């Protein structure tokens, strides 16, 4: 079973996305902010991370750079999630080390397709 770490500070977004993915057979774990996401990535070694970009004190780009800088977590694919559709945010996500980028609200079929591509 694919283990997905969702790093999301909004409890409603976390819950909705987590339940939608669980119904499709994914094993879900959560982190509420950047530092928790970094620690969880190291501890549970997920198959993929869905990283919210707007996380507050430490944004998703900084958390992604930390995860990618660690030899133990550098190979975990990270998919950026953001409410911002700006091309500059998309570019910053790839520069930080994200494998893919998806805007919110999430289009689930498109997200699942991108997740599969990241893990292939």
N, C-alpha and C positions, 0 to 999 in steps of 0.2 A: 504494500500500500504506500502510495506517495505521501511523504511527510512535507507539509507546507507550513512555513512560518509566516504569519501575517503580522507585520509591524504597523500598527495603526493606533493613533491616539483617541479617535472618536469611538466611543463604545457602541453606538448604533451601527456605524459602518463595519466595525469589527465583527459584531454579532451577525449582521445580515450576510456579509461576504462569507464568513466562516460557515454558517448554516447552509448556504447555497453550495459551497464546495464540498462539505461533508455529505450532502445528499447525492453528490456525484462520485462518492467513494474516496475522497481525499481525507487523510488524517491531518487535523489542523491543530496548530499551537499558536499562541498569541504573545505578542510583546506590545507594551503600551507606548514606548518611546525609543529613541535612538540607542541609549546605553543598554536598555533591556534587550533590544533587538540584537545588539552585538554579542551580549552575554549568552542569549538564547541560541544564536547561530553556532557559537562555539560549543555549548553544552549539548544541544540536540542534533547538530549536523543535519539540518533539513535538506530535502531534495531540491527545494526552491524557496526563495524568500519573496514575498509580495511586500514591497517597501513603500509606505506612504512618504511623500516628500515633505509635506508640511507638518512636521512633528514638534515644533516648538523650539526649546532650548538647543537641541542638537537635531538639525534637519536630516532628512533621509539621505541626502547626498553625502553628508559627513559620515553618517553611520555606514553607508555603502563603502566609502573609501576605507574606513577602519576594518570592515569585514574583508575587503579585497586585499588589504595590506597584511593580513594574518595568514601565514602559510597553511594553517589548519582549516581556514574557511574560504580561502581565495577562489576555490573552484565551484563554490555554490552559486548557481545562477540567481540573479536578483532582477525582479521585474518592478520597475517604478510605477507607482500609482499616484495620480494627482488630479485635482479638480482643474488644474491649469492646462490649457491646450496650447500654450505658447510654444513656438518652435525653439525658443531659447531654453526653456525648461527641459524640453525633450533632449536637446543637445547637451545640457549640463548633466542630465541623467546618464547619458552614454559616456561622457567624459569621466564621471565619478566611478564608472565600472558596471553600470546596469546593462543587462543583456537585452532588455525590451522595455517598452514604455506604454502605459495604458491610462486613458483619462477616466475620471469619475463623472457621472455615475457609470459604473462598470457595465459594459456590454458583455454578458457572461460567455456566450459562444466565442466571441473574439478573444476574450481573456483566456479561456481554456485553450484555444488554438495557440496563442502566444506562449502560454505556460508549457505546452507540449514541445514547441519549437525550442524553447530555452533548455529543456531537459534532454533533448535528443542528442 
